[in-house]
Amino acid sequence: MKLTIIGGGGFRVPQIYQALSSADAPIRVDEVCLYDIDATRIDKVRSVIAHLEQHASQPVRVTATTSLDEALRGADFVFSAMRVGGAESRVLDERVALGLGVLGQETVGPGGLAYALRTLPHARNLAREIQRIAPDAWVINFTNPAGVITEAMRAVLGSRVVGICDTPIGLMRRVARTVGSDPSKVEFDYVGLNHLGWLRSLNLNGRDIMQEILADDAQLGSIEEARVIGMDWVRALGAIPNEYLFYYYYPREALERITTSPRTRGQYLVQRQGEFYSSAAGSAYEQWSAVLHERESSYMQESRTNVGQRSRLEEDVEGGGYQKVALDLMTGLSGGPAAVMILNVSNDAAGGDRLVPELGDQAVIEVPCRVDVTGIHPQRVKPVRGDMLGLMTQVKASEQLILSASEERSPELAWRAFANHPLVDSVAVAKRLLDEYSSQIPGVASSLGR
């Protein structure tokens, strides 16, 4: 079995190798092919993997190439983990918005829309190349903003593309463990978009215990998302939100904390990961490991100020991430144990009626899915109503406007996408955002024919 990683020089790639080569890896991969346009980044990542190989329980053969044809030929699985424009463009995603008094974050708000604009042409091209060279491969999309990119790639490759994120399934597992239950033994209801969703029920022995969890100070207080979002607000919602909803529920606070910080998340990554890639001395593995732990511990740091935390809890840092979700997904699709996980799939993927009737057929949403050798099977979710539906509908409309803007190379549609987003409070500001992104990020301008 061949796994190809698009963006094979990415900082988190060694984590994938660790998962695949561990003693308890549930699937055997014969070859991991690293594809990247930057050969020097691949070399640095391979030096980390070389250390991991010495301690691997079941080493996996690693190859590398800067030829997309070579990378895709014979691939059974393709991980798409691109960062078009690098971390330097992420800094601009954040800083342009902050300069106009709007939240600057990688995937949420205008920063996410700018990221999508410069990435979509490359994502569509990758999908076409996979269709040509490896049409039977499963494509697992990590590239952010994952919902938008997955929706674009599905327009070419259909149901063989699925988007993943570790935050929603991580939320479910934390809540299950809070009540002393094996996460694989519970049934649950989760619905939303990528980086915007809610865990609405948790069924143990046929009984929904969500309201009991919400009423218990000790249990609720042990859940990271409840502390970050606020226990009173979580109780008012009657559901536990994905941690990224912090930016929607506390936009003023998030904006103030990011603005008053000495550097944005993007600037931090440019510096720390840049030091790793440029260093020629010392152990590559030790450097990578230190930066990785610091990076994971400081993730979404601005959301924890109100709970007195400067870093994530250690069990969340060490509890596995997107590589574990991807491995479980590959295992189920390859005939190993079936699993239920939360994935980005199209609204009509369950067959019959839409999962969320108020959204279009092809809208990519995030819901629980059973994964087995026959494919990915989305589960029916409870109706979405009121404020949750309103937020989902508005954000999805903004995403689909940006998809159309990219397809039609239309600045007007892009302007509407920015203006429609709930975190942009003025049509005039939306226009300035689009103009600034176009002038400072070449990929945004070119995607709109500017």
Steps between C-alpha positions, in 0.01 A plus 500: 500500500633841401422822685591829332524817707453824305695750704749235605743759632244622753595531865246246628583226247726306743193450720340304216809279478491446877138384482561269203814338645385449859447153646125554528449641149185321377599515134813418303623754245779386269610843375457858611582739216575859598418754229590865534607782271783581744763225505688657792195472725459134404865439589453652845188295567673184380781564748243494780343185362844337480521529878146364540587202277766388748236457769205391284323175585412446135702735276332627185690570177514875431554649155501863392452693179428841355313337208124489554458228235750278676344567839148411389581197286379189679367688802223333701458795736587866450530741791458859384686724745593803291584846632498720193713807566657346808476629854603844372166536322324386815653800677339724239166317536509598866662844483289648220182428694642624829612820331137568407365420845373153406590165656809355333508120525621231262170329419227711663378823344672700227837331555343168413337646188831643380668166567227328298535736204871437453465124564194406292667509154771263625248272673295467182812431295607232747155340476523492120845341516379235744206429269745453212774300675343329803121505452441218752692666783327627810580867560513619861510877518680677784549824308326795664244641488407133485128533428550733204791306352321167540191639328710617204683169465176302523373687195773317306543170686163449665462282807862378500600828666441548872614779729625436851572700813600369840313758712141363484585135562742615770211686666278190494775281643575746781134518599465120492806453719367761742217263586733201508384348174692348210448747210446208263203383708289817492264642242496873445355781293735761355424740218659805340754620249876466524614702804138576585290231667334371815490173694131485582448159656696211649313172537622247753313170524218646295461812716600857410713629788593839352277699736649315798850596385396862453353511850809356669759769581784252541431310180436809288798680648731218395414552131734744324236637264260578785765692692606692189148586383363553852300252702197725535483560124544129426210426733292767329573336163418154631793366297881506509651707216809428297783713641512715185160644589691711752569737211129534419376529859781730621616696194580819691701318763683291240581809294632689803717211619650433159554871431677558833717190470861558393449284191227308323488124476631520145796713606579253777499210252712690247761555769500166682447267206730716291775443755446127468516497120802732478710345777799300382630405845382254764249220488216564257276271704566678829440838338180380339373336818558811709328731252212255454424483872521878534280543193233256619501636856448859386224419249211753515667665797278809478193288580631390841578834662159511666560163670848581627682265260791598281521157339291193428464223752772238461250221429365700205849564364601135522165347410560459129386729223409504136742218419305265731170597336652441155640161602161388635338615176751313282461189714123490465508558125765228455300226669619541858273570797214734417489828689269793558667837455403857419581588139442765235260355241237636264151572630349234272762231574260289706265451205138608503421821687770753583661466842435869563199581279561875504838465325565394140578147381870561442562711810776335702401458862658329801307205646562155653573231240546126519805396302549146377629312198190595300563873544402800708144499631376825659258458786172686528509793741227671697343811341708816524298802605518857622832666568707195404329472163527875444875501560555190286294644215675836500853356514421240233359774273826690540702186420297425189531858379878469528485172306302670223730802506799273446333301222380811316803714596252760621610778740133592549410154629807504724390837640159351577666204671698729731202727564271208580726346762367554855839622624517783244277785613503734200470474124759776473742310723438188292606690188815628670582150623476361148706784354772463765521124464520534122778758519708317762449134406565423131307173520182681598531751217575236236210281613265789416668597173650815647 
